[in-house]
Amino acid sequence: MPLFTYKAKKDDGSTVAGTLQAESQRSALDALGRLGVFPLEIAERGASSAAPRASRRSRRRIKAEDVGTFFQQLGDLLKAGVAIDRALATLAGQSSKTALAEHLEELRKDVSAGKPLHEAMAKFPKLFPLLHTSMVRAGETGGFLEEVLHRLAAFVEKDADLRSRIGAALAYPILLIVIGSGAIVFLMMFFIPRFSGIFDKLGSSLPWPTQVVMAVSYFFRDYWMVPVAAVVLAMASWSWVRETLTGRLTIDRCKLALPLFGDIARKNAIARFTRTLGTLLKSGVPILHGLQIAKEAMGNVMLMRDIDEAAAGVKKGRGLGEILRHSRGFPAMTVDMIAIGEESGNLDAVLVNLADSYDVQVDRSMKVFLSLFEPALLLVMAAIVGFVVISMLLPVFTLSSMVGK
């Protein structure tokens, strides 16, 4: 009997790891469920020959839109009565020129060998995260797989669309920062030093702005490795801090406290949580399991703590809205809507509607934020460049006045 290694989370939030024997990965997942723990990772020991191939495939980037299209087309084929292994073979042939085709062919082989689809998908956790496999497992168990696949396609499309809109909105400010910083570095390292011979004759009679700019320019020219090392060290420190729980808590707390941007970060996290949980509940996933998965989609440790408390309360029989009412991360209107959804037995639809509403609010808030941030950024860049240029012109005026006398 195969031996599986696993990592799982207990109800108190602690993580455990170990091994167990089971006939298949699905049996291993069922065994973990009976133990009362939530599986995070599970893999068959000794399956090292397949691991290198999977790792090589994972390096090839697969767009979220391609995954959403796969779910939509597979759902359509199953709804038309096509057998799942034949449907996977058809989709693999259609995607033969993409990186996704290799994964689809692997899925087809596993499904043809008798594995459930969710178990075959679990071999590619980067491509199909726990959200996807949990929904597909619920669909296979309940006999409505094609409906779940269509919901997954809509979810992936909505999530990718939101990410795309946020990325597009931030592209221009990032471009401004890169170009402005490049222009300033060019002035400091290559343009200003050309005036050093002229300005050295003036010595201490140089205006103080010129002295400051020249000192900074000499520093960048002679000790350029110091700012480069500082940037590299800052990036490494940032990565290390984000890996620690205390660091992530501090960073996420600061994000939420920022004016304008904090409101956007909060709304975006709540939108992702409500859409994920609503989609899971619609697909027949139990609420406790759904809360654990939806929590990870938020991306903010401060708000994730509220969901941990909510999960503990729901397990004791309390309502989700009742628990979230005492949290500081969720607005009162959102909590009221969740409570109404629970009372009416329509929580899944209410959560999805809330997510749509928050998506619109995120778009509006982003426009307001950028309408203020972009002019401020332009003003700062212009002020820096203007200060440098004026600092270089001041000695010229000084020399002109000296010649005139």
N, C-alpha and C positions, 0 to 999 in steps of 0.2 A: 504494500500500500504506500503511495507517495507521501513524502514528508513535506509539510509547508511551514515556512517561516512567516510570522505575522507581527504587525505592530497595531495596537488597538488602544482606544481611549476608554477609561472607566467613567462612571457617572459623576465622580468627583472631579473630573478634568485631568487626572493623572494618566500618563501613558505607560503601557505595558508592552513587552515584546516576548516572543517565545516561539515554540514549534508545536505542531500537532499533526497527527496522521489522519488522512481523509482520502476518500476515493477520487475526489475531484475538487477543483477550486470552489465550486458551488457548495459542495458538502462541507468544506472548510469554513466558508462564510456562514453557513447554517449553524455549525458547531460554535462559532464565535458568538452568534446571536443568542444561542442557548446559554452561553456563559455570561450574558448580560453586558458585553463590551461592544463598543462601536469600532469596526475594522477601519484602519487607515491605509495599511499596506498589507498585501499578502502575495507570496510568490512561492512556487514549487522549488524546493532545494534540489540542486543538481541540474537545473535547466540552464546551465551556463552556455551551452552551445548556441541557444537562441538569443541570449542576451547581447552578444556583440552585434548581431544583425539588427536587433531592435534599436541599439544605441546609435548605429550608423544611420538608420532611417530617421531617428528622432532629430538628427542634425539638419535634415532637409526641412525647410520651413513649409508648413501647411497652413493655408489661410483659414480663418474661422468661417469665411463664406463658403469654402469648399466643403467643410464639415456640415454646415447647415444644408447645403444642396444635397449632400449624400443622405442625410436623414429624410429630407423631403421626398427624394426620388425613391428611396427604399420603402417609405411609407406608402407612396403611390403604387409601387409594384405589388406590395403585399395586399393592399386593398383591392387590386385587380385580380387577385387570386394566384399570383406567381409564387412558387415555392421560394423560401428564403435563401437557400443555397444557390438557386438559379438566379435570383434577383441580385445577390452579391456578385456572382460571376458576370452578370450583365453590366453592373456598375463598375466593376474592376476593368472590364474591357473598354468602357466609355472613358475612363480616367487613366488610360494606359500611359499617357505622356506626363502624368503628374506624380508627385511623391505619394499622394494618397492611394494610388493603385496598389502599391506594395502592401499596404496595410489591409486593403480590402481583399486582396488575394489570400492573405493570412487569415482573415476573418472567415472567408469562404471555406478554407481547408478545415478550420476548427469546427465550424458549424456542420460541415459535411461529415465530420468524424463523430458527431453526436453532441457536441458542446452547445449549451444555450448561448444566445447572442451576447448577453451581458457578460458572461464568463469569458468569451473570446475577446470582447472589447476591453476587459480588465487587464489584458496583457500590454495595453498601450495607454498607461495612465496619463501621459502628457497630452495625447491626442483626445482621449475620452476620459475626462476626470470622473470623480465619484458621482457627481450630479448626473452625468449621462448614464453610467452603468446602473445606478439606483433606479432611475426612471424606466430604463429598458427592462430591468428585472421585474419591476412592478407590472409593466405592461405584459411581459411574458407570463407572469403568474396569473394575472387577471384576464388574460385572453383578449386584450385590446392593444396589441403592440403597434399596429399601424397608426392608431390614434396618438399614442405616446410619441412616436417618431415625428408626427406632424407638429406636436407641441414642442418637441425638442428643436425642430427646425426653426419654428417661430421664435423660440427663446434665443437660440444662437444668433439668428439674424438681428433681433432687437438689441442684444448685448453688443454685437459687433458694430451695429449702427451707432449706438451711443458712444462707444470707444472712438469710432471714426470721427464723429462730430467734435468730440472734445479734443482729439489730436489735431484736427484741421483748425480749430479755433486757436490752439496754442502754437501752431506752426509759425505764424507771422511774428509774434513776440520773440520766439526762440531765434528766428532768423535775424531779427533786429539786434539781439544780444550778441550773436556770433559775429555779425558784420561790424557792429560798433566796437566790440572788444578787439577784433582783428585790426581795425583802423587805428585804435589807440596804441596797441602794441607796435604796429608798424611805425607810427610817429615817434614813439619813445626809443625804439631800437635802431632805426635806420635814418629817419629824417632829421631829428633834433641833433644827434651827434655831429652832423655836418656843419653846424653853426658853432661848434665848440671853439674852433680856432679863432673865430672873430670875437666871440664873447669873452674869451680868456683875457683879452687885452683890457677889457673893462674891469675885470676882477671884482672887488667887493662893491663896485658902483652899480652892478646889475640890479634891476628891480627885484624885490623879493619873490614875485610870482615866477620870474625867469629862473632864479636860483633854485626854487623848489622843483620846477619842471626839469631843469638840467640835472639836479641831483637824482631824481627818479630815473631819468633816462640813463645816466651813468650806471646806476644800480642794475637796471634791466640788462644793459649791455655787458657789464663786467661780471655780474653774478646772476645770470639768467637761470642757472641751475637751481637757485634758491626758490623762486616762485614756482618753477616746474615741480620741484620736490614737494613744495607746500601743497600744490594742487593734488598731486598723486597721494600724498599722505592724508589729505582731507577726504579724498574719494575712498581710500582704504578704511579710514576711521568711520566714515558714514556707513560703509557696507558692514563693518564689524558691529557697530552700534545697532543697526537694523536687525542683526541676527540675535540680539539679546532681547529678552522680554521687557526688561526695564527700559532699554533704548527705544524699542518700538512704542511702548506706552508713552514715553516722553515726546517722541516725534508726533505720534497721532494726536496726543493732547494739544500740542502746539498747532497742528494743522487745524483742528476744530476751533481753536481760540483766535485764529487769524481773522481779521475783518474781511468780509465778502468771500474770500477763498474758503474760509472755514464753513460758511453756509453751503457753498457748492460741494465741498467734500462730504458734509453730512447728508445732503440730499442725494448725492450719487451713491453713497453707501446704503442708504435706506432703500433707494430704487432697486439696487442689485439684490438686496435681501428679500424685499417683498416679491419681486418677480421670480426669484429662485424658489422661495418657499411656496408661492402660489402655484407655480408650475409643477412642483413636486407633489403637492396635495391633490391637484387635479389628476395627476397620474397615479394616484393610489398609494403614494409613499406615506407611511405613518408620520405623524407630526413631530415626534421626538427625533426620529431619524432625519426628517426634513430640516429641523432646526439646526442640527449639527452641520449639515451640508450647506445650508443657506448662510450660516454664520461665517463660514470660510470665504464666501463670495463677497463679504462686505469690505475686507481689506483694511479695516480699522480696528485695532485692538481695544480701544476704549469702548466702542459700540459693541464689539463682540462679547465683552464682559456682560453687557446687559442681556444678551441672548443666552449666555451660560446660566445666568440667574433665572431667566424665563424658562429654560429647559428643565431646570431643577424644580421650579414651581409647577410646571405642566405635569411633570411626573408624579407630583403629589395630588393632582386633580384640580389644580387652580387654572383659571382661564389665562390665555396669553395676554389679552388686553388688560386684564386686572394687574398682572405682574409688570408689564411695560409702563403702566401708568405711574409707577414710582421711579422710573428711570429718568435720567436727565438727558439722554441722547435722542429719545424719540419725541417728536412734537405731540401736543395733546390731540390735535386733529387726527393724526395718524393712529394714535392709540384708540380714539373713539371709533374710528372706522373699523379697526380690527375687532374691537369688542362687539360692534353691531354685526359684523360678519360671523362671529362665533355664535351670537344669539340666534341669528337667522339660519345658521347652518350653511352659509354661503361664503365661508372664509376664503376659499381658493380664488373665487372670482373677485372678491373685494381686494385681495392682495395684488392681483394682476392689474386691476384698475388703479390702485394706488401707485404701482410702479409706473404706469403710463403717465399719470399725473406728475409724478416726480421727474420723469424724463423731460417733460415740457418745462418744468420749473428749473431744471439744471440748464437747459438751453437758454432760457431767459436770463438766469443769473450769470451764465458765462458771458453773454453779450454785454450785460451791465459791467461786469468785472473788466472785460477787455476794453470796453469804451473808456474806462478810467485808467487802466494799466498801460495801454499802448501810448497815449499822449504823455503820460508821466515818464515812461521809458524813453521816448524820443527826447523829452525835455532834459533828462539826466544825461543822455549821450551827447546831445547838442551842447550842454553846459560844459562837459568835460573837454570835448574837442575845441569848443570856443575858448576855454581857459588856456589850453595849450597854444592855440594860434595867437591869442592876444599876448601871452607870455613871450612868444618869440618876436612879436612886433614891437613890444615896448622898448627893447634895447635899440632897435632901429630908429625909433623916434628920439631916443636919448642921443644917439650918435649924430642925428640930423641937427638937433638943437645945439650940440657942441660944435659942429662944423660951422653952423650959422653964426655963432659967437666969435 
